Amino acid sequence: MIVRVVLLTLTALLFAFSVLKVWYFLLFLSLVALVAQVHALIIFINRTNRKIAYFFDAIKNEDFTLRFPERVAIKSFKELNQSLNRVNSLIQEVHLQLQMREKYYQEILKQANIGIMTFNEKGHILFSNPTLEKLFNHSPLNHIKQLKKIDAKLYEIFETFKPFERKMFQLTNEREQIQLALKSTSVVLDEKPLLLVVVQDINEELDEKETDSWIRLIRVLTHEIMNTITPITSISEAILKYYHNDKGEVVDQLDKDKIVSAERGLEVIRSQGNDLMDFVQSYRSFLSVPKPDKKLVDAKKLFEKVQVLMQRDLNEGVEILWKQEVEDLAFFIDEKQLTQVLINLVKNAIHSLETQPSGIIEVIAGVDNKNRKYIIVKDNGPGIPEEMIDEIFVPFFTTKEKGTGIGLSLSRQIVQLHGGSLKLYSKPNVETTFTLTF
């Protein structure tokens, strides 16, 4: 390259000198030499450029067999070829590692016991693992319209699925009925938005939960009913004895003391009967929660309403802090039902702080990192023992002497009807937190 540049410079100087001296023959020769050298330089540079272009084309086409000769006379070419070969080897090694990693992840997805699917805005399915195809009993899956053949309602769910949604679907086929839990999230691949949907068969989990719930519910119901009926039975037997003598014959007359005792016994029986009727009525109210009439409700307005309704229940030494972590926050809810839930949670917190010298209740509204709106009711009371946490949402389970035990279970049912969840976290003597997530 240096020799070519020097010769090109000398030829240019000779051409200029010939022009000044008006030597036509030398002028013609120098011009021809100048053109020839420029042409040769262009060919030389293009040859190097083509070599680099071939290199990048080979990489683009994942062809790592291209090698450049390293035994050349020109040192700069030798160094260039060595560098290109070294880069080629490094890229080939990285490519092999990526392929191995991709196969590893694909194998994990194939062996996963949950169904996984990704599809784009046009409904084209880019990936679906064998578990999903087995759950839907359809293979291969190329477009979500194929789900119409499986179940029209299933197709409607996928067609209207939005990121971070959770849905339940019961799929019925000729073999069985399966309960599916579907959860979606958004992903971006090559700057194109995709929807990732995870599908899980939760039949076994639901059966276990259902059996466990029935066992706990029956245990509570049995306890409540037996506590009410046992005094009725024993008092009724005692009263009947007043009307019979030792021989089992009916007594014609009763003394005044026995009449008074019988009257008191009947009063207890009536009271116990009323308690049993109240219990059944509370059970009926738990089973007949109306569908929420939802509308947008400002968080500040909701808090102000609950704050006013809680004034008379507030004990001395208990402070309630109302916090809104996001401005212009609104919830799409049934205002009446959610007000009832918040009042119940705050009342429970107040009752738990009765023996606390300085009780603090925090009611916080905000949005989490998954863009889900939430309301937290937190107190610094004695908390809930770990062994009771699983029982706390069971209908009619209560730790209060005068409680019905349906407040928390009813609250959870209302939140679930809103498409949300109500969860409990408790650390004894530190904090108890109920989180409503929408």
C-alpha positions, 0 to 999 in steps of 0.5 A: 500500500505504501509503495502504491501511494509513493508511486502514485504521488511521484506519477502525479508530480511528473504529470504536473511537471509535464504540464508546466513544461508542455512536454506532450509525450511525457504528459501522455505517458504520466497520465496513462501511468496515473490512471493505471495506478489509480485503477490498480489501487481501487482493485487492491482496496476492493479485494480487501473489502470483498474479503471482509464482506465475504466474512460478514456474509458467512457469519450472517449465514452461520457458515463458519467454514470460511478460512483466510490464508495466513501464509501470505507475503504481505505482512498486513494481509497476514495480520488481517487474515489472522484476525478474521480467522480468530474472530470467526473462531470466537463467533463460532464458539459463541454460536455453539454455546447459544445453540446448546443453551437454546436446546437446553431451554427448549428441553426444559419447556418440553418437559415442563408439566405446565402448558406454555404458548406464545402468540403474536397480535395476529394470533400466529402461535410461535411456540407451544410445548407438548404439554399444552398440545396434550392438554388441548388434545390438538397438534400441531398448534399454529394459530389460535383459531384452531382452538375453535375446534377444541372449544369456542369459549376457549378461543374467545378467552385467547382472542380477548386475553390481555397481559397479566390476566388470570382466567379459569376454564373447564375444558370438556372432551370425550375423555374427561373434564379438566379445570384449567388455570390460564395466566398471561404476560407480555414479552417482546421478541425482536421488537415485536410484542408477544403474549405468553400464556401459561396453562395448568391443569389444576384438577388435583389441586382443586380436589385436594383443596375442596376436600380440605375445605369441606372437612374444615367447614363440616368440623366448624358446622358440627361444633357450632350446631352441637354447641347449640343443640346439646343444651336443648337436648339436656334441658328438654330431658330434664323438663320431661322428668318433671312430668313423670314419676319414678315409675314413668307415670305422668304426674297430675300436678307440679309444684311451683318450683318445678314449674319455674324451672320448666319455664326457665328451661323453655326460655333457654331452649327458645334462646338456643333455637334463636341462636341456631336460626341466626346461625342458619341465616348467616349461612344463607347470607354467605351463600347469596352474595349478589354479583358486584355492580362495578363502577370507577370509584376514587380511592380518596372518596372510598377511604373518606366514606370508610373513615366516617363510618368507622368513627364510632368504633374507634377505641382510645389509643388506636390511630388509623392512618389512611395513605394513598401512594398513587395520585388519581387512583380509582378502583373498578368496584362495587362501592357498597360491597368493598366498603363492607369489606374494608369496614370488616377488616378495620373492625377486626384490626381495632378488636385485635388492638384492644389490649395494645397500649399504642395501636396503629392501623394503616390503610394503604392504596397503591399500584404494585410493580405488575400494575395491579391495584391493591389496598392493604389493611395493616396493624401492629397487634398481637397477630394470628398464630401460625396454626390458625392462618389456614383456618381464618378464612373458613366460614364460621371459624372465629376466635371471638366470643361473640363473632359469627365467623363469616366476616373474613370468608364473606370478605374474601368471597366479595373480593374474588367476585371482583376478580381479585384476591384477599391474602393474609400475612401475620407475624405475631406481635409485629404486624398483621396485613390483609392485602386486597389485590385487583 
